[in-house]
């Protein structure tokens, strides 16, 4: 249970399949843990940029 506001959204760009989508902090964490939603490639912090 957190009282912090959700940080600003990030843009995820998959280096493998080119998928691009805006994500919030929790989605970003999930992508870092499980990989790209489309191709399953494991991604690093470099795949995200602040929007
Ligand atoms: Zn991908």
mmCIF file of the protein (N, C-alpha, C, O) and its ligand, coordinates in Angstrom:
data_MODEL
# 
_entry.id   MODEL 
# 
loop_
_entity.id 
_entity.type 
_entity.pdbx_number_of_molecules 
1 polymer     1 
2 non-polymer 1 
# 
_entity_poly.entity_id                      1 
_entity_poly.type                           'polypeptide(L)' 
_entity_poly.nstd_linkage                   no 
_entity_poly.nstd_monomer                   no 
_entity_poly.pdbx_seq_one_letter_code       
;(UNK)(UNK)(UNK)(UNK)(UNK)(UNK)(UNK)(UNK)(UNK)(UNK)(UNK)(UNK)(UNK)(UNK)(UNK)(UNK)
(UNK)(UNK)(UNK)(UNK)(UNK)(UNK)(UNK)(UNK)(UNK)(UNK)(UNK)(UNK)(UNK)(UNK)(UNK)(UNK)
(UNK)(UNK)(UNK)(UNK)(UNK)(UNK)(UNK)(UNK)(UNK)(UNK)(UNK)(UNK)(UNK)(UNK)(UNK)(UNK)
(UNK)(UNK)(UNK)
;
_entity_poly.pdbx_seq_one_letter_code_can   XXXXXXXXXXXXXXXXXXXXXXXXXXXXXXXXXXXXXXXXXXXXXXXXXXX 
_entity_poly.pdbx_strand_id                 A 
# 
loop_
_entity_poly_seq.entity_id 
_entity_poly_seq.num 
_entity_poly_seq.mon_id 
_entity_poly_seq.hetero 
1 1  UNK n 
1 2  UNK n 
1 3  UNK n 
1 4  UNK n 
1 5  UNK n 
1 6  UNK n 
1 7  UNK n 
1 8  UNK n 
1 9  UNK n 
1 10 UNK n 
1 11 UNK n 
1 12 UNK n 
1 13 UNK n 
1 14 UNK n 
1 15 UNK n 
1 16 UNK n 
1 17 UNK n 
1 18 UNK n 
1 19 UNK n 
1 20 UNK n 
1 21 UNK n 
1 22 UNK n 
1 23 UNK n 
1 24 UNK n 
1 25 UNK n 
1 26 UNK n 
1 27 UNK n 
1 28 UNK n 
1 29 UNK n 
1 30 UNK n 
1 31 UNK n 
1 32 UNK n 
1 33 UNK n 
1 34 UNK n 
1 35 UNK n 
1 36 UNK n 
1 37 UNK n 
1 38 UNK n 
1 39 UNK n 
1 40 UNK n 
1 41 UNK n 
1 42 UNK n 
1 43 UNK n 
1 44 UNK n 
1 45 UNK n 
1 46 UNK n 
1 47 UNK n 
1 48 UNK n 
1 49 UNK n 
1 50 UNK n 
1 51 UNK n 
# 
loop_
_struct_asym.id 
_struct_asym.entity_id 
A 1 
B 2 
# 
loop_
_chem_comp.id 
_chem_comp.type 
_chem_comp.mon_nstd_flag 
UNK 'L-peptide linking' . 
ZN  non-polymer         . 
# 
_pdbx_entity_nonpoly.entity_id   2 
_pdbx_entity_nonpoly.name        ? 
_pdbx_entity_nonpoly.comp_id     ZN 
# 
_pdbx_nonpoly_scheme.asym_id         B 
_pdbx_nonpoly_scheme.entity_id       2 
_pdbx_nonpoly_scheme.mon_id          ZN 
_pdbx_nonpoly_scheme.ndb_seq_num     1 
_pdbx_nonpoly_scheme.pdb_seq_num     101 
_pdbx_nonpoly_scheme.auth_seq_num    101 
_pdbx_nonpoly_scheme.pdb_mon_id      ZN 
_pdbx_nonpoly_scheme.auth_mon_id     ZN 
_pdbx_nonpoly_scheme.pdb_strand_id   A 
_pdbx_nonpoly_scheme.pdb_ins_code    . 
# 
loop_
_atom_site.group_PDB 
_atom_site.id 
_atom_site.type_symbol 
_atom_site.label_atom_id 
_atom_site.label_alt_id 
_atom_site.label_comp_id 
_atom_site.label_asym_id 
_atom_site.label_entity_id 
_atom_site.label_seq_id 
_atom_site.pdbx_PDB_ins_code 
_atom_site.Cartn_x 
_atom_site.Cartn_y 
_atom_site.Cartn_z 
_atom_site.occupancy 
_atom_site.B_iso_or_equiv 
_atom_site.pdbx_formal_charge 
_atom_site.auth_seq_id 
_atom_site.auth_comp_id 
_atom_site.auth_asym_id 
_atom_site.auth_atom_id 
_atom_site.pdbx_PDB_model_num 
ATOM   1   N  N  . UNK A 1 1  ? 0.850  -1.202  0.000   1.00 0.00 ? 1   UNK A N  1 
ATOM   2   C  CA . UNK A 1 1  ? 0.000  0.000   0.000   1.00 0.00 ? 1   UNK A CA 1 
ATOM   3   C  C  . UNK A 1 1  ? 0.885  1.252   0.000   1.00 0.00 ? 1   UNK A C  1 
ATOM   4   O  O  . UNK A 1 1  ? 1.593  1.527   0.969   1.00 0.00 ? 1   UNK A O  1 
ATOM   5   N  N  . UNK A 1 2  ? 0.832  1.981   -1.071  1.00 0.00 ? 2   UNK A N  1 
ATOM   6   C  CA . UNK A 1 2  ? 1.685  3.148   -1.192  1.00 0.00 ? 2   UNK A CA 1 
ATOM   7   C  C  . UNK A 1 2  ? 0.850  4.402   -1.283  1.00 0.00 ? 2   UNK A C  1 
ATOM   8   O  O  . UNK A 1 2  ? -0.231 4.413   -1.871  1.00 0.00 ? 2   UNK A O  1 
ATOM   9   N  N  . UNK A 1 3  ? 1.357  5.430   -0.708  1.00 0.00 ? 3   UNK A N  1 
ATOM   10  C  CA . UNK A 1 3  ? 0.649  6.714   -0.775  1.00 0.00 ? 3   UNK A CA 1 
ATOM   11  C  C  . UNK A 1 3  ? 1.252  7.631   -1.824  1.00 0.00 ? 3   UNK A C  1 
ATOM   12  O  O  . UNK A 1 3  ? 0.780  8.746   -2.047  1.00 0.00 ? 3   UNK A O  1 
ATOM   13  N  N  . UNK A 1 4  ? 2.297  7.140   -2.457  1.00 0.00 ? 4   UNK A N  1 
ATOM   14  C  CA . UNK A 1 4  ? 2.927  7.961   -3.491  1.00 0.00 ? 4   UNK A CA 1 
ATOM   15  C  C  . UNK A 1 4  ? 2.062  8.005   -4.741  1.00 0.00 ? 4   UNK A C  1 
ATOM   16  O  O  . UNK A 1 4  ? 1.365  7.040   -5.058  1.00 0.00 ? 4   UNK A O  1 
ATOM   17  N  N  . UNK A 1 5  ? 2.109  9.102   -5.433  1.00 0.00 ? 5   UNK A N  1 
ATOM   18  C  CA . UNK A 1 5  ? 1.457  9.170   -6.728  1.00 0.00 ? 5   UNK A CA 1 
ATOM   19  C  C  . UNK A 1 5  ? 2.239  8.326   -7.724  1.00 0.00 ? 5   UNK A C  1 
ATOM   20  O  O  . UNK A 1 5  ? 3.447  8.134   -7.585  1.00 0.00 ? 5   UNK A O  1 
ATOM   21  N  N  . UNK A 1 6  ? 1.536  7.830   -8.719  1.00 0.00 ? 6   UNK A N  1 
ATOM   22  C  CA . UNK A 1 6  ? 2.228  7.130   -9.782  1.00 0.00 ? 6   UNK A CA 1 
ATOM   23  C  C  . UNK A 1 6  ? 3.156  8.109   -10.498 1.00 0.00 ? 6   UNK A C  1 
ATOM   24  O  O  . UNK A 1 6  ? 2.741  9.205   -10.874 1.00 0.00 ? 6   UNK A O  1 
ATOM   25  N  N  . UNK A 1 7  ? 4.403  7.712   -10.682 1.00 0.00 ? 7   UNK A N  1 
ATOM   26  C  CA . UNK A 1 7  ? 5.314  8.585   -11.425 1.00 0.00 ? 7   UNK A CA 1 
ATOM   27  C  C  . UNK A 1 7  ? 4.803  8.797   -12.846 1.00 0.00 ? 7   UNK A C  1 
ATOM   28  O  O  . UNK A 1 7  ? 3.916  8.085   -13.318 1.00 0.00 ? 7   UNK A O  1 
ATOM   29  N  N  . UNK A 1 8  ? 5.363  9.761   -13.498 1.00 0.00 ? 8   UNK A N  1 
ATOM   30  C  CA . UNK A 1 8  ? 4.961  10.022  -14.878 1.00 0.00 ? 8   UNK A CA 1 
ATOM   31  C  C  . UNK A 1 8  ? 5.215  8.806   -15.751 1.00 0.00 ? 8   UNK A C  1 
ATOM   32  O  O  . UNK A 1 8  ? 6.058  7.958   -15.456 1.00 0.00 ? 8   UNK A O  1 
ATOM   33  N  N  . UNK A 1 9  ? 4.471  8.753   -16.816 1.00 0.00 ? 9   UNK A N  1 
ATOM   34  C  CA . UNK A 1 9  ? 4.566  7.584   -17.679 1.00 0.00 ? 9   UNK A CA 1 
ATOM   35  C  C  . UNK A 1 9  ? 5.880  7.558   -18.441 1.00 0.00 ? 9   UNK A C  1 
ATOM   36  O  O  . UNK A 1 9  ? 6.526  8.580   -18.671 1.00 0.00 ? 9   UNK A O  1 
ATOM   37  N  N  . UNK A 1 10 ? 6.239  6.348   -18.819 1.00 0.00 ? 10  UNK A N  1 
ATOM   38  C  CA . UNK A 1 10 ? 7.420  6.153   -19.633 1.00 0.00 ? 10  UNK A CA 1 
ATOM   39  C  C  . UNK A 1 10 ? 6.980  5.590   -20.973 1.00 0.00 ? 10  UNK A C  1 
ATOM   40  O  O  . UNK A 1 10 ? 5.884  5.047   -21.108 1.00 0.00 ? 10  UNK A O  1 
ATOM   41  N  N  . UNK A 1 11 ? 7.839  5.727   -21.943 1.00 0.00 ? 11  UNK A N  1 
ATOM   42  C  CA . UNK A 1 11 ? 7.577  5.089   -23.227 1.00 0.00 ? 11  UNK A CA 1 
ATOM   43  C  C  . UNK A 1 11 ? 8.492  3.887   -23.370 1.00 0.00 ? 11  UNK A C  1 
ATOM   44  O  O  . UNK A 1 11 ? 9.715  3.989   -23.279 1.00 0.00 ? 11  UNK A O  1 
ATOM   45  N  N  . UNK A 1 12 ? 7.862  2.752   -23.595 1.00 0.00 ? 12  UNK A N  1 
ATOM   46  C  CA . UNK A 1 12 ? 8.623  1.521   -23.805 1.00 0.00 ? 12  UNK A CA 1 
ATOM   47  C  C  . UNK A 1 12 ? 8.800  1.291   -25.296 1.00 0.00 ? 12  UNK A C  1 
ATOM   48  O  O  . UNK A 1 12 ? 7.838  1.361   -26.061 1.00 0.00 ? 12  UNK A O  1 
ATOM   49  N  N  . UNK A 1 13 ? 10.014 1.020   -25.701 1.00 0.00 ? 13  UNK A N  1 
ATOM   50  C  CA . UNK A 1 13 ? 10.279 0.675   -27.095 1.00 0.00 ? 13  UNK A CA 1 
ATOM   51  C  C  . UNK A 1 13 ? 11.069 -0.620  -27.121 1.00 0.00 ? 13  UNK A C  1 
ATOM   52  O  O  . UNK A 1 13 ? 12.212 -0.665  -26.667 1.00 0.00 ? 13  UNK A O  1 
ATOM   53  N  N  . UNK A 1 14 ? 10.465 -1.665  -27.648 1.00 0.00 ? 14  UNK A N  1 
ATOM   54  C  CA . UNK A 1 14 ? 11.139 -2.947  -27.688 1.00 0.00 ? 14  UNK A CA 1 
ATOM   55  C  C  . UNK A 1 14 ? 12.243 -2.935  -28.735 1.00 0.00 ? 14  UNK A C  1 
ATOM   56  O  O  . UNK A 1 14 ? 11.982 -2.619  -29.896 1.00 0.00 ? 14  UNK A O  1 
ATOM   57  N  N  . UNK A 1 15 ? 13.464 -3.270  -28.354 1.00 0.00 ? 15  UNK A N  1 
ATOM   58  C  CA . UNK A 1 15 ? 14.576 -3.271  -29.305 1.00 0.00 ? 15  UNK A CA 1 
ATOM   59  C  C  . UNK A 1 15 ? 14.491 -4.432  -30.296 1.00 0.00 ? 15  UNK A C  1 
ATOM   60  O  O  . UNK A 1 15 ? 15.183 -4.434  -31.314 1.00 0.00 ? 15  UNK A O  1 
ATOM   61  N  N  . UNK A 1 16 ? 13.654 -5.405  -30.001 1.00 0.00 ? 16  UNK A N  1 
ATOM   62  C  CA . UNK A 1 16 ? 13.570 -6.597  -30.837 1.00 0.00 ? 16  UNK A CA 1 
ATOM   63  C  C  . UNK A 1 16 ? 12.464 -6.486  -31.884 1.00 0.00 ? 16  UNK A C  1 
ATOM   64  O  O  . UNK A 1 16 ? 12.716 -6.668  -33.075 1.00 0.00 ? 16  UNK A O  1 
ATOM   65  N  N  . UNK A 1 17 ? 11.258 -6.191  -31.451 1.00 0.00 ? 17  UNK A N  1 
ATOM   66  C  CA . UNK A 1 17 ? 10.125 -6.177  -32.384 1.00 0.00 ? 17  UNK A CA 1 
ATOM   67  C  C  . UNK A 1 17 ? 9.627  -4.779  -32.698 1.00 0.00 ? 17  UNK A C  1 
ATOM   68  O  O  . UNK A 1 17 ? 8.780  -4.600  -33.573 1.00 0.00 ? 17  UNK A O  1 
ATOM   69  N  N  . UNK A 1 18 ? 10.149 -3.785  -31.987 1.00 0.00 ? 18  UNK A N  1 
ATOM   70  C  CA . UNK A 1 18 ? 9.774  -2.417  -32.292 1.00 0.00 ? 18  UNK A CA 1 
ATOM   71  C  C  . UNK A 1 18 ? 8.482  -1.960  -31.647 1.00 0.00 ? 18  UNK A C  1 
ATOM   72  O  O  . UNK A 1 18 ? 8.036  -0.835  -31.874 1.00 0.00 ? 18  UNK A O  1 
ATOM   73  N  N  . UNK A 1 19 ? 7.877  -2.823  -30.841 1.00 0.00 ? 19  UNK A N  1 
ATOM   74  C  CA . UNK A 1 19 ? 6.662  -2.420  -30.150 1.00 0.00 ? 19  UNK A CA 1 
ATOM   75  C  C  . UNK A 1 19 ? 6.922  -1.190  -29.292 1.00 0.00 ? 19  UNK A C  1 
ATOM   76  O  O  . UNK A 1 19 ? 7.933  -1.106  -28.594 1.00 0.00 ? 19  UNK A O  1 
ATOM   77  N  N  . UNK A 1 20 ? 6.012  -0.257  -29.353 1.00 0.00 ? 20  UNK A N  1 
ATOM   78  C  CA . UNK A 1 20 ? 6.163  0.969   -28.568 1.00 0.00 ? 20  UNK A CA 1 
ATOM   79  C  C  . UNK A 1 20 ? 4.862  1.251   -27.849 1.00 0.00 ? 20  UNK A C  1 
ATOM   80  O  O  . UNK A 1 20 ? 3.794  1.276   -28.462 1.00 0.00 ? 20  UNK A O  1 
ATOM   81  N  N  . UNK A 1 21 ? 4.954  1.460   -26.563 1.00 0.00 ? 21  UNK A N  1 
ATOM   82  C  CA . UNK A 1 21 ? 3.760  1.795   -25.810 1.00 0.00 ? 21  UNK A CA 1 
ATOM   83  C  C  . UNK A 1 21 ? 4.103  2.580   -24.563 1.00 0.00 ? 21  UNK A C  1 
ATOM   84  O  O  . UNK A 1 21 ? 5.207  2.491   -24.025 1.00 0.00 ? 21  UNK A O  1 
ATOM   85  N  N  . UNK A 1 22 ? 3.123  3.354   -24.117 1.00 0.00 ? 22  UNK A N  1 
ATOM   86  C  CA . UNK A 1 22 ? 3.318  4.113   -22.898 1.00 0.00 ? 22  UNK A CA 1 
ATOM   87  C  C  . UNK A 1 22 ? 2.986  3.233   -21.704 1.00 0.00 ? 22  UNK A C  1 
ATOM   88  O  O  . UNK A 1 22 ? 1.987  2.514   -21.705 1.00 0.00 ? 22  UNK A O  1 
ATOM   89  N  N  . UNK A 1 23 ? 3.820  3.299   -20.704 1.00 0.00 ? 23  UNK A N  1 
ATOM   90  C  CA . UNK A 1 23 ? 3.641  2.452   -19.533 1.00 0.00 ? 23  UNK A CA 1 
ATOM   91  C  C  . UNK A 1 23 ? 3.782  3.290   -18.270 1.00 0.00 ? 23  UNK A C  1 
ATOM   92  O  O  . UNK A 1 23 ? 4.473  4.308   -18.252 1.00 0.00 ? 23  UNK A O  1 
ATOM   93  N  N  . UNK A 1 24 ? 3.118  2.843   -17.228 1.00 0.00 ? 24  UNK A N  1 
ATOM   94  C  CA . UNK A 1 24 ? 3.336  3.482   -15.929 1.00 0.00 ? 24  UNK A CA 1 
ATOM   95  C  C  . UNK A 1 24 ? 4.392  2.690   -15.166 1.00 0.00 ? 24  UNK A C  1 
ATOM   96  O  O  . UNK A 1 24 ? 4.952  1.724   -15.684 1.00 0.00 ? 24  UNK A O  1 
ATOM   97  N  N  . UNK A 1 25 ? 4.649  3.096   -13.964 1.00 0.00 ? 25  UNK A N  1 
ATOM   98  C  CA . UNK A 1 25 ? 5.765  2.499   -13.224 1.00 0.00 ? 25  UNK A CA 1 
ATOM   99  C  C  . UNK A 1 25 ? 5.574  1.004   -12.991 1.00 0.00 ? 25  UNK A C  1 
ATOM   100 O  O  . UNK A 1 25 ? 6.529  0.234   -13.097 1.00 0.00 ? 25  UNK A O  1 
ATOM   101 N  N  . UNK A 1 26 ? 4.364  0.593   -12.676 1.00 0.00 ? 26  UNK A N  1 
ATOM   102 C  CA . UNK A 1 26 ? 4.162  -0.820  -12.381 1.00 0.00 ? 26  UNK A CA 1 
ATOM   103 C  C  . UNK A 1 26 ? 4.257  -1.669  -13.652 1.00 0.00 ? 26  UNK A C  1 
ATOM   104 O  O  . UNK A 1 26 ? 4.751  -2.797  -13.619 1.00 0.00 ? 26  UNK A O  1 
ATOM   105 N  N  . UNK A 1 27 ? 3.777  -1.113  -14.778 1.00 0.00 ? 27  UNK A N  1 
ATOM   106 C  CA . UNK A 1 27 ? 3.904  -1.836  -16.050 1.00 0.00 ? 27  UNK A CA 1 
ATOM   107 C  C  . UNK A 1 27 ? 5.370  -1.939  -16.455 1.00 0.00 ? 27  UNK A C  1 
ATOM   108 O  O  . UNK A 1 27 ? 5.815  -2.947  -17.005 1.00 0.00 ? 27  UNK A O  1 
ATOM   109 N  N  . UNK A 1 28 ? 6.098  -0.880  -16.171 1.00 0.00 ? 28  UNK A N  1 
ATOM   110 C  CA . UNK A 1 28 ? 7.527  -0.882  -16.474 1.00 0.00 ? 28  UNK A CA 1 
ATOM   111 C  C  . UNK A 1 28 ? 8.240  -1.988  -15.693 1.00 0.00 ? 28  UNK A C  1 
ATOM   112 O  O  . UNK A 1 28 ? 9.061  -2.727  -16.237 1.00 0.00 ? 28  UNK A O  1 
ATOM   113 N  N  . UNK A 1 29 ? 7.909  -2.078  -14.428 1.00 0.00 ? 29  UNK A N  1 
ATOM   114 C  CA . UNK A 1 29 ? 8.511  -3.128  -13.608 1.00 0.00 ? 29  UNK A CA 1 
ATOM   115 C  C  . UNK A 1 29 ? 8.174  -4.513  -14.152 1.00 0.00 ? 29  UNK A C  1 
ATOM   116 O  O  . UNK A 1 29 ? 9.021  -5.406  -14.174 1.00 0.00 ? 29  UNK A O  1 
ATOM   117 N  N  . UNK A 1 30 ? 6.928  -4.681  -14.589 1.00 0.00 ? 30  UNK A N  1 
ATOM   118 C  CA . UNK A 1 30 ? 6.509  -5.973  -15.122 1.00 0.00 ? 30  UNK A CA 1 
ATOM   119 C  C  . UNK A 1 30 ? 7.249  -6.306  -16.412 1.00 0.00 ? 30  UNK A C  1 
ATOM   120 O  O  . UNK A 1 30 ? 7.649  -7.451  -16.626 1.00 0.00 ? 30  UNK A O  1 
ATOM   121 N  N  . UNK A 1 31 ? 7.430  -5.306  -17.268 1.00 0.00 ? 31  UNK A N  1 
ATOM   122 C  CA . UNK A 1 31 ? 8.167  -5.521  -18.515 1.00 0.00 ? 31  UNK A CA 1 
ATOM   123 C  C  . UNK A 1 31 ? 9.614  -5.888  -18.239 1.00 0.00 ? 31  UNK A C  1 
ATOM   124 O  O  . UNK A 1 31 ? 10.183 -6.756  -18.901 1.00 0.00 ? 31  UNK A O  1 
ATOM   125 N  N  . UNK A 1 32 ? 10.205 -5.221  -17.257 1.00 0.00 ? 32  UNK A N  1 
ATOM   126 C  CA . UNK A 1 32 ? 11.587 -5.527  -16.908 1.00 0.00 ? 32  UNK A CA 1 
ATOM   127 C  C  . UNK A 1 32 ? 11.709 -6.947  -16.367 1.00 0.00 ? 32  UNK A C  1 
ATOM   128 O  O  . UNK A 1 32 ? 12.732 -7.607  -16.549 1.00 0.00 ? 32  UNK A O  1 
ATOM   129 N  N  . UNK A 1 33 ? 10.667 -7.400  -15.709 1.00 0.00 ? 33  UNK A N  1 
ATOM   130 C  CA . UNK A 1 33 ? 10.733 -8.729  -15.099 1.00 0.00 ? 33  UNK A CA 1 
ATOM   131 C  C  . UNK A 1 33 ? 10.383 -9.831  -16.091 1.00 0.00 ? 33  UNK A C  1 
ATOM   132 O  O  . UNK A 1 33 ? 11.022 -10.883 -16.114 1.00 0.00 ? 33  UNK A O  1 
ATOM   133 N  N  . UNK A 1 34 ? 9.354  -9.582  -16.918 1.00 0.00 ? 34  UNK A N  1 
ATOM   134 C  CA . UNK A 1 34 ? 8.829  -10.651 -17.781 1.00 0.00 ? 34  UNK A CA 1 
ATOM   135 C  C  . UNK A 1 34 ? 9.184  -10.489 -19.254 1.00 0.00 ? 34  UNK A C  1 
ATOM   136 O  O  . UNK A 1 34 ? 9.058  -11.435 -20.031 1.00 0.00 ? 34  UNK A O  1 
ATOM   137 N  N  . UNK A 1 35 ? 9.626  -9.297  -19.639 1.00 0.00 ? 35  UNK A N  1 
ATOM   138 C  CA . UNK A 1 35 ? 9.981  -9.086  -21.033 1.00 0.00 ? 35  UNK A CA 1 
ATOM   139 C  C  . UNK A 1 35 ? 8.848  -8.479  -21.840 1.00 0.00 ? 35  UNK A C  1 
ATOM   140 O  O  . UNK A 1 35 ? 7.758  -8.222  -21.328 1.00 0.00 ? 35  UNK A O  1 
ATOM   141 N  N  . UNK A 1 36 ? 9.134  -8.259  -23.116 1.00 0.00 ? 36  UNK A N  1 
ATOM   142 C  CA . UNK A 1 36 ? 8.181  -7.624  -24.026 1.00 0.00 ? 36  UNK A CA 1 
ATOM   143 C  C  . UNK A 1 36 ? 6.880  -8.408  -24.097 1.00 0.00 ? 36  UNK A C  1 
ATOM   144 O  O  . UNK A 1 36 ? 6.881  -9.638  -24.150 1.00 0.00 ? 36  UNK A O  1 
ATOM   145 N  N  . UNK A 1 37 ? 5.773  -7.680  -24.096 1.00 0.00 ? 37  UNK A N  1 
ATOM   146 C  CA . UNK A 1 37 ? 4.462  -8.329  -24.136 1.00 0.00 ? 37  UNK A CA 1 
ATOM   147 C  C  . UNK A 1 37 ? 4.214  -9.034  -25.462 1.00 0.00 ? 37  UNK A C  1 
ATOM   148 O  O  . UNK A 1 37 ? 3.441  -9.990  -25.518 1.00 0.00 ? 37  UNK A O  1 
ATOM   149 N  N  . UNK A 1 38 ? 4.853  -8.578  -26.518 1.00 0.00 ? 38  UNK A N  1 
ATOM   150 C  CA . UNK A 1 38 ? 4.623  -9.167  -27.838 1.00 0.00 ? 38  UNK A CA 1 
ATOM   151 C  C  . UNK A 1 38 ? 5.567  -10.312 -28.137 1.00 0.00 ? 38  UNK A C  1 
ATOM   152 O  O  . UNK A 1 38 ? 5.129  -11.410 -28.481 1.00 0.00 ? 38  UNK A O  1 
ATOM   153 N  N  . UNK A 1 39 ? 6.872  -10.060 -28.007 1.00 0.00 ? 39  UNK A N  1 
ATOM   154 C  CA . UNK A 1 39 ? 7.841  -11.060 -28.452 1.00 0.00 ? 39  UNK A CA 1 
ATOM   155 C  C  . UNK A 1 39 ? 8.556  -11.764 -27.300 1.00 0.00 ? 39  UNK A C  1 
ATOM   156 O  O  . UNK A 1 39 ? 9.271  -12.742 -27.516 1.00 0.00 ? 39  UNK A O  1 
ATOM   157 N  N  . UNK A 1 40 ? 8.363  -11.269 -26.083 1.00 0.00 ? 40  UNK A N  1 
ATOM   158 C  CA . UNK A 1 40 ? 8.942  -11.955 -24.939 1.00 0.00 ? 40  UNK A CA 1 
ATOM   159 C  C  . UNK A 1 40 ? 10.408 -11.682 -24.706 1.00 0.00 ? 40  UNK A C  1 
ATOM   160 O  O  . UNK A 1 40 ? 11.015 -12.252 -23.800 1.00 0.00 ? 40  UNK A O  1 
ATOM   161 N  N  . UNK A 1 41 ? 10.981 -10.813 -25.520 1.00 0.00 ? 41  UNK A N  1 
ATOM   162 C  CA . UNK A 1 41 ? 12.383 -10.469 -25.322 1.00 0.00 ? 41  UNK A CA 1 
ATOM   163 C  C  . UNK A 1 41 ? 12.585 -9.773  -23.984 1.00 0.00 ? 41  UNK A C  1 
ATOM   164 O  O  . UNK A 1 41 ? 11.846 -8.856  -23.624 1.00 0.00 ? 41  UNK A O  1 
ATOM   165 N  N  . UNK A 1 42 ? 13.585 -10.218 -23.268 1.00 0.00 ? 42  UNK A N  1 
ATOM   166 C  CA . UNK A 1 42 ? 13.900 -9.541  -22.016 1.00 0.00 ? 42  UNK A CA 1 
ATOM   167 C  C  . UNK A 1 42 ? 14.509 -8.185  -22.329 1.00 0.00 ? 42  UNK A C  1 
ATOM   168 O  O  . UNK A 1 42 ? 15.409 -8.071  -23.161 1.00 0.00 ? 42  UNK A O  1 
ATOM   169 N  N  . UNK A 1 43 ? 14.016 -7.178  -21.665 1.00 0.00 ? 43  UNK A N  1 
ATOM   170 C  CA . UNK A 1 43 ? 14.455 -5.818  -21.946 1.00 0.00 ? 43  UNK A CA 1 
ATOM   171 C  C  . UNK A 1 43 ? 15.134 -5.219  -20.725 1.00 0.00 ? 43  UNK A C  1 
ATOM   172 O  O  . UNK A 1 43 ? 14.907 -5.640  -19.590 1.00 0.00 ? 43  UNK A O  1 
ATOM   173 N  N  . UNK A 1 44 ? 15.963 -4.236  -20.988 1.00 0.00 ? 44  UNK A N  1 
ATOM   174 C  CA . UNK A 1 44 ? 16.659 -3.553  -19.903 1.00 0.00 ? 44  UNK A CA 1 
ATOM   175 C  C  . UNK A 1 44 ? 16.082 -2.164  -19.732 1.00 0.00 ? 44  UNK A C  1 
ATOM   176 O  O  . UNK A 1 44 ? 15.167 -1.754  -20.447 1.00 0.00 ? 44  UNK A O  1 
ATOM   177 N  N  . UNK A 1 45 ? 16.629 -1.462  -18.782 1.00 0.00 ? 45  UNK A N  1 
ATOM   178 C  CA . UNK A 1 45 ? 16.195 -0.107  -18.505 1.00 0.00 ? 45  UNK A CA 1 
ATOM   179 C  C  . UNK A 1 45 ? 16.325 0.810   -19.717 1.00 0.00 ? 45  UNK A C  1 
ATOM   180 O  O  . UNK A 1 45 ? 15.631 1.821   -19.828 1.00 0.00 ? 45  UNK A O  1 
ATOM   181 N  N  . UNK A 1 46 ? 17.228 0.437   -20.624 1.00 0.00 ? 46  UNK A N  1 
ATOM   182 C  CA . UNK A 1 46 ? 17.473 1.268   -21.802 1.00 0.00 ? 46  UNK A CA 1 
ATOM   183 C  C  . UNK A 1 46 ? 16.299 1.281   -22.759 1.00 0.00 ? 46  UNK A C  1 
ATOM   184 O  O  . UNK A 1 46 ? 16.215 2.150   -23.627 1.00 0.00 ? 46  UNK A O  1 
ATOM   185 N  N  . UNK A 1 47 ? 15.392 0.329   -22.614 1.00 0.00 ? 47  UNK A N  1 
ATOM   186 C  CA . UNK A 1 47 ? 14.242 0.262   -23.507 1.00 0.00 ? 47  UNK A CA 1 
ATOM   187 C  C  . UNK A 1 47 ? 13.168 1.291   -23.138 1.00 0.00 ? 47  UNK A C  1 
ATOM   188 O  O  . UNK A 1 47 ? 12.168 1.441   -23.841 1.00 0.00 ? 47  UNK A O  1 
ATOM   189 N  N  . UNK A 1 48 ? 13.391 1.986   -22.039 1.00 0.00 ? 48  UNK A N  1 
ATOM   190 C  CA . UNK A 1 48 ? 12.398 2.949   -21.580 1.00 0.00 ? 48  UNK A CA 1 
ATOM   191 C  C  . UNK A 1 48 ? 12.950 4.366   -21.649 1.00 0.00 ? 48  UNK A C  1 
ATOM   192 O  O  . UNK A 1 48 ? 14.127 4.616   -21.388 1.00 0.00 ? 48  UNK A O  1 
ATOM   193 N  N  . UNK A 1 49 ? 12.077 5.266   -22.003 1.00 0.00 ? 49  UNK A N  1 
ATOM   194 C  CA . UNK A 1 49 ? 12.449 6.675   -21.968 1.00 0.00 ? 49  UNK A CA 1 
ATOM   195 C  C  . UNK A 1 49 ? 11.330 7.454   -21.303 1.00 0.00 ? 49  UNK A C  1 
ATOM   196 O  O  . UNK A 1 49 ? 10.155 7.131   -21.478 1.00 0.00 ? 49  UNK A O  1 
ATOM   197 N  N  . UNK A 1 50 ? 11.676 8.447   -20.564 1.00 0.00 ? 50  UNK A N  1 
ATOM   198 C  CA . UNK A 1 50 ? 10.673 9.274   -19.919 1.00 0.00 ? 50  UNK A CA 1 
ATOM   199 C  C  . UNK A 1 50 ? 9.921  10.063  -20.975 1.00 0.00 ? 50  UNK A C  1 
ATOM   200 O  O  . UNK A 1 50 ? 10.519 10.590  -21.913 1.00 0.00 ? 50  UNK A O  1 
ATOM   201 N  N  . UNK A 1 51 ? 8.648  10.141  -20.823 1.00 0.00 ? 51  UNK A N  1 
ATOM   202 C  CA . UNK A 1 51 ? 7.847  10.859  -21.816 1.00 0.00 ? 51  UNK A CA 1 
ATOM   203 C  C  . UNK A 1 51 ? 7.432  12.230  -21.296 1.00 0.00 ? 51  UNK A C  1 
ATOM   204 O  O  . UNK A 1 51 ? 6.751  12.977  -21.999 1.00 0.00 ? 51  UNK A O  1 
HETATM 205 ZN ZN . ZN  B 2 .  ? 9.136  -7.088  -28.490 1.00 0.00 ? 101 ZN  A ZN 1 
# 
